[in-house]
């Protein structure tokens, strides 16, 4: 009997040989009969082969099933620094199990496709799943998809489907190759997200970001029950939003990375930079679409319950569904986010794959070297340091 794990490791050529051995000889004009006879035994093997081939094709993506007939959300991880390989599966679990959406998580892989490697700028697997997606959540950084993959992105954009961008999605792609007519890879941020890479407005790994709701839009549904947003990733500079964009939240630069840290006085917070906004987009020959973006989104930022809630609310709003008054955002599995930072060597050793982040799994790894201590999160062996109540400003 053929075992799935054996077939999963076969090359496509070897699988094709196996298929030929298991199946009947192909029909031709010479041997065609009006009622062709098909042996039941080879048919069983053929069905087994097809099921295993599906498994082979899907082992680079992670699925979380929601309710039957629910909307499908594709979450794209792929950045070297902010640990979207941790945060996207966590969000996918919440969206599927608490809210019933069908979720598919894409990852960046090493060049041979053996392990998840956030440094693999050309190796995000599964862009074709955008073809049937209703919404995309993207947190990539400087990815360079090939021509075939760009066609799937183009089809999604031309349909005007909604997008949620986090953190480095402002510079999610890199290159002068066109995604679709009039839109190159490096224009995705400015034209689709609403902003490109500008600067670290706060001191990187030294100053945090506190969300301050934009008073004019305080009653927006995306902000339902969103009151206390804080993250240890710094505020990004944002310069190019227009009157067409809707600012929902601004980012106050804080003196330290502690959640009870005071806001920095003076011109660094005057004015405060936009931290979350809605941006309309439309590519040439396509339908109008809408993007929600927050420049927060490091995996440690998502320790903030209300940041998770704002992201969940955005899914409902963009999919034209009633936004819950207080969306449930509890973790499905314990979440142990790593502090953000670059490391090119560790991924081959860790050998992460989709099973690492599946339901029931809570991976934990040490922070990258030279990370600041940030005890406001749980680890498998410690309890979280209680986050103090936010002080009045």
N, C-alpha and C positions, 0 to 999 in steps of 0.2 A: 504494500500500500504506500502511496506517495504521501509524504508528510509536508504540510504547508511550509514549515520553516526551511525545508530542503529546497523547495521550489522558489521560495522568496529570494534565495541567494544565487539563483541561476542567472546567467546573462540572458539577454533577449534572444541571441542566436541559439543558445542551448534550449531555451523554452520553445523556440520555433521547431527545432528538431524533435523535441518531445511531443509537441502537438502533432506533427506529421506521423509519428509512430503510434500515437493513441487514436488518431482519427482514421476513418475509412479513406481509401484512395479517392481523390476528387473526381466528381462526375465530369464527363466530357461528352461531346456529341456522339462518340462511338459507343459509350457504355450507358448513355442515358436511357431510362425506362420511364414510361408514363406513370408508374407507381414505384419509385425507387425504394429499395429495401434498405432499412437502416438497422444495424445490429444494436440491441439494447445495451450491451456491455460497453462498446466503444462510446456510446452516447453518454453513459455515466462518467466515463473518464474525461470526455470532452467538457461536461459540466463542471467537473472537479478542476480541470485545467483553467477554465474561464474564471472560476471563483478565485483561484490562486493567482491568476494574472491580475485581477482587480486588486488583490492584496499587495502584489508586487508594485503596481502602479501607484498605490495610495500610501505606501509606507513612509513617505516623506512629508505627509501632512497629518494634522491631528484634528479629529472630528469630535464635537460634543453635540449629541442629539437633543433637540428640544421637543416641542409638541408637533404632532403630525400636521403638515400643511403650513407650518410657521414660516416666517421670513428667514432668509439665509444671510448670515453675516460672515464675511471673510476678514480675518484679522491677520495683518501682515507684520511679522517681526523681522528684524534685520538691521541692527545698528551695533556698532562696535563698543559703545560706551554705556548706554543707559538701560541695558538688560531687558529689552523687549522680549527676548526669548523666555523670560520669567513672567513678565506682566501680561502678555497677550494670552497665554493659556489660562491664567488666573481670571482674566476678564471674560474669556470664552466660557469658562465653567459657570460664572455668575449669570451671564446672559442666557445660557442654555438651561440651567437647573432652577434658577429663581424666576426667570422671565420667559422661558419657553422658546427662545430663538434657536434655530439650528446654526451652529458655529463651526467654522473651519479655520484652523490656524496654519499659516505658512511660515517657514523658517529659512534662514540662510544656512547653506551647507558648505562643507569643504569641497574642493574641486572634484574629488572622486565620489562624493555623495555618501561618505561613510559615517560622518558625525556632524552635528550642528556646529557651525562655526560662524559667529556674527561678523567675522572679518571677510567672509565670502561675498564680495560686492556683486559678483555676477551670478551667484548661485542660489537665489531665492527659488524654491521649487513650488510649483502649483498655481502659477498665475492663471492657468486655464479655468480654475474654479471661480474666477470673477465672472465668467460667462453666465452663470446661473445665480449670481449673488444679487441681493437686494441692497446691500450696503457694504462699504469697505471701511475698516479701521486700519490706519497705516501709521507705523512708527519707524519707518526706515531711515537710513542715513547714507547718502551718496551711493545708492545702488545703481548698477548698470545692466539692466535687463537686455537680453538679446532681442533681435528683430521679431522672432516668433512670440516672445513674451510681451513685447510692446504692443503687439496687435490685440492681445487680450485686454490690456490696460486701455487701449484706444477704444475698443468696443464698449467697455464699461463707461468711459467718459462721454462718448457720443450719445449714450442712452440717458445721460444726465442723472445718473444714480448718485445717491448721497454718500458723503465721505466724512469720516471723523479722522482728523490728523492730530497726533500728539508729538510734542517735543521736536525731534529732528525731522519731522515731516516737512518742515519749511525748507529743508535741503535734503529731501528724501531720495532724490535721484541726481546723477551727475553725468554730464556729457552733452554733446551737440546733436546727437541722433534724435530724429523726430519720433515722438510717441504717436502723434497724428499730425495732420497738416496744421502748421502754425503753432505747434507746441513741442519744443525740445525737452529732453530729460531735465535739464537744469532750469527750465521755466515752470516745472510742475509746482514748485513752492509759490512763486509770485502769482501765477495765473490761477492755480486750482486751490491752493491753501489760503492765499491772500497775502503771503509774505515769504520772502526768501531768507537766507542766512544774513544777519546783520551784525550781531555782536553778543557777547556776554555783558549784559547791563549790570548785573551783580558780580561780585567776586567769586569766581568758580571755586567750589569746595570750601568757601569761607563764609558766604552770605546766602541765606535762604530766601524763599519766596512765600509771601502771604497773599492769599486771594482777597481782593476787595471788590465787592459787588458794585457794578456801575449803576448808580442811583436811577438813571433814566430807564433802565431795563430790569429793575429789581424784581418785577413781577413776571418775567419771562418763564415759561414752563420748564426750560432746561435748568433753571435755578430753584425748582421746587425742593424745599427742605435742604438747600445748600447754604450753609452758614459759616462753617469753619474749615477753610482750605489752607493747608500749609504743606510745603515740601522743601527738602534740603537741596534740591537743585536750584541754581540761581535763576533770576529773572533774565529773559532774553530781551535784547533790544528789538523794538518793532517800529518801523518808520513809514511803511507804505500802505497802510489801510486807507480806505477812501470813505466817502459818504455812503457808498453802497453797502459797506460792512456794518454789522451790528455788534458793538462791543458789549459783552456781558460781564466781564470781570477784568480788573486790572491787577498788576502784580506789585506789591510793596516789597522793596528790598529790606531784608532784616539784618540786624547787626551780626548775628551768628546763625548757626544751623539748628539751634534749639527751637522747638515749637513755641516757647513762650518769649522768644527774643523780641526786643523792641524794634520798631521800624527805624531805619536809618533817617536821621533828620536832614533837611536841606534839599539841594537841587536834584540829588539822585532819585528822589521820590516826587519830584515836582517838575513835570507831571509824571505820574506812574505809568509804566508801560502796559499796553494791552496784554492780558494773560489768556483770555478766552473770547472768541468771536465767531460770528456767522459770516460766511463769504459766499456770494453767488458766483457761479462759474458757467461758462458755455464755450465749448471748443467749436472750431469751424465745422459746420455741417451737422452739429449735434444739438440735442435738447438742452434746456437750461437745467442746471443742477445746483445743489447747495452743500456747502462744507461747514462743519463745525471744527474749530481748532483750539487746542490749548497748548501753550508752550511749556506746560508742566508735563510730566509723563515718565520720569525715571521710575524704575520699579519701586524704589524706596519712597517716592512721592505718593504712591498709591497705598501706603499705610494710612493716608488721610481718607477717612470714610466718606467725607463729603466730596472729595475729588472723584472717588469712584462713583458716587451718586450722580455727580454732574455728567460723567461720561455715559452712565446707563440712561439717564434722562435724555441725553442727546440722541441715543438710538431710537427711543420712542418718538421724539419730536421729528427727526428726519424721516422716519418711516410713516409719518402722519398717523400715529397712534396716540391715544390719550396718555399723557405723561402721569405716572403715579404721583400722588401727593407726597409720599415718602417711599421711594423705591428701596427694595431690599437689596443690600449690597454686602451682606456677610460673606466671608470666604467659604467656599465649598470644601476645600481642603486647606489645612494650615499653610500660610504663605510666609516664606522666609526670604525676603528680597535681599539681593546683594547690593552693596553700595556701588555707585556708578564709577566707571574708570576703564581705561584701555588695558588689554592684555592679549598679545598675539600668540602666546605659547601654550596657554593652559587648556585650550579646547581639545586638542588631540589627546591629552591626558584624561580629560573628563568623559570623553566619548558620549556626549549627550545625544539622545534620539527622541523621537516622538513619545515613546513609552515613558521617558523620564518625566514628562509633564502631563501624563494621562490622569483620568479620574482615580482618586485614591492615592496619588503620589504628591509628595511635598519635598521636592529637592532642596538641599541646602549646601552651599559651598562658601568657603572663606571669601572675604572681600579681596579685591585686587590689591597688590602692594601699594603702600603710601596712601591708603584711604583714611580719611579722618574717622575717629570713633563716633558712632551715631547709635546710642543705645535705645532709641525710641521705636524699637521694633522687636518682635519676638525672634528667638532662635530655638532650635530643638531642645536646648539644655537650659535656657534662661527664660525668665519672665520679662515682659516688656517693662521699661521704665515708664511710669504713668506720665502721660502728657498733660502738663498743667493747663488749666483753663486759660483761654486767650485773654490777655490783659487789655483793658480799654486803651484806645489810642488817643 
